Amino acid sequence: MGRINATEISWSVKGHQLLDNIEMAAHDGKVVGLLGPNGSGKSTLLRLLAGLRRPDTGTVRYDDTSLRDLSRRVLARRLAVVEQDVTAHNHVSVRQVVELGRTPFRGRFDALTEHDQRIIDAALERVGITDKQRQSWHTLSGGEKQRAQLARALAQEPREILLDEPTNHLDIRYQLELLELLGSLRVTCVVALHDLNLAARYCHHVVVLDHGQVFAAGTPAAVLTTELIRSVYGVEVLVDREPTAGTLRITYLAATAPRTADATAVAG
Amino acid sequence: MTTNLHKAARRASNPIAGVKPAPSRLRRASVAAIILLATVGLLASIIAASLFGSANISPLDVVSTILRHIGLGEIAPNPPLPRLLDALIWESRFPRVLLSALVGAALAVSGAVLQAITRNPLADPYLLGVSSGASTGAVAVILLGIGGGISLSTGAFIGGLLAFGLLLLLLGGGRIASPTRVVLTGVLVSQFFAAVTSLILMISGDANSTRGFTYWLLGTLAGARWDGVNFTAVIILAGVVAILFFASSLDAFTFGWDSATALGVNVTAVRIWLMVLTSLITAAAVAASGAIGFVGLLVPHAVRILVSPMHRTLLPLSAVVGAILLIWVDTFARTAFTPHELPAGVITALLGAPAFALVLKRLES
């Protein structure tokens, strides 16, 4: 488990400011949800946190070490990234995909050790695709691919995992199972999510991005209010508690006009 | 459909639960056996291919002749051959067979690497224009005297590197290039350099040298002599061994560059190194034999499908299988229609075009 700390992160491409002075933190073993409409900067922020792009300004720290002081290989031994909609260019088997997670631990000519094999077995088992391990990656359903990617990430024995909309393409059941699994991992997770109910239920902490800025951050109950959702997503919602378990529940009522004209639109 | 994800989630306090013995040891052993078998096949092919041709020579004669020339004459099973036959084997056929093996290995490994770093199953040094650029470099050095006395191989290397550089430039660094775009850009680069080569041939060559070069451009191993083989062998063997160092990095490219980076691979450095190394071995192959196409497409795909897509296996096995393939293609090319000789590149294209269509079909499904 590790801490992720991002301070004053800004990033622009060709004069477009995509992220503006982002501050966020993910504490040991917590699941942090990154929320916000399409184009709000969720994926971009994840890429910067992963060190895949370099921020114009600002610092990302893992525990107390700046990303700039970590080599790629050393970083990959603690941080795993699960990207959205990845495709393989050759016909690898599911097990071979998971084996890739051992890359940062292997020498150039080292075969996989018994220890590596055990970790791969455990990762396959953990996401429940042990029985598919000999199949070609291309034969898997969208949900199985997503789980194989998560198994690959687990094979990195990470202290932190960054996930970009991991519940896309998943049946409702797998969505719930995946997030439950993340919560049980004792790994710090930062998850970009679309579904506010999933975020409310499984995230310890949420960060809402809008137009590349942090609009709000805190516990789901504190952040996911009717006003915030109206102003960030342009949607009228009812927020209440589900009667039996008491979890936060968000019911979508209607789309309102875009945020720039929200005051008049709501009145109309 | 059932899953044990749920159960797994509840077993959270015991992260490495359910450990079973690794089932892959058998598979690893069989991969080693396949590589060994292929290597034996390569040695057998080298000897067998040296038999084909006009004179009637026995396999043991070939083995004896080779042993005698590499200083192991005492263990040679047969008495020395007449001087003329000895020369036929040692000075003509054997270097040619070895050169075929080297060129085949280089092209197959180049193809495997290019397919991984462009993430495109249709990549091949010939189809992406690297061979074409190397041809232009070779022709420019020989016919125009550009570079002030640098060798044909150096010219081919620079040409190959230029073509590769142009390809990557046109792909905008290629970060998100689709397979279609990579192939079309390859066609463009290939056609451009082919046109430059034709231009050089037309403006500077007399009819004879133009004819010789045109034949060479189609891909032929007829020019094999020992001095050329030694030079080519050093470059190609060193290049292939250096490429083997990048096997695990190439595996990490499976899901793209960001994914490879997140697995700890320095993608930029790996790509530059591999670009230089593949240009080097492709150029050495082109300098020795002209532009022989499709070996880099046929061989790695066959190995991927039949054995393994992981580069620790794929790269060495592609080298061996590519060597065997080109030995037999060239043997067929020089013996099937005697006294006429076919350019080997014509035969590989005849084999490769249907293979290309198959890969394309597989890519679409």
Interface residues (C-beta under 8 A of the other chain):
Chain A: R47 A50 G51 L52 S71 R72 R73 V74 L75 A76 R77 L79 A80 V81 E83 V86 T87 A88 H89 N90 H91 V92 R95 Q96 V97 E99 L100 G101 T103 P104 R106 R108 F109 A111 L112 E114 Q117 R118 I119 D121 A122 E125 R126 V127 G128 R147 Q149 Q156 Y174 E177 L178 E180 L181 S184 L185 R186
Chain B: T3 N4 L5 H6 K7 A8 A9 R10 A12 P15 I16 A17 G18 V19 K20 A22 S24 R28 Q115 A116 R119 N120 P121 P179 F245 A247 S248 D251 A252 F253 T254 F255 G256 D258 S259 T261 A262 L263 G264 V265 N266 R304 I305 P309 M310 R312
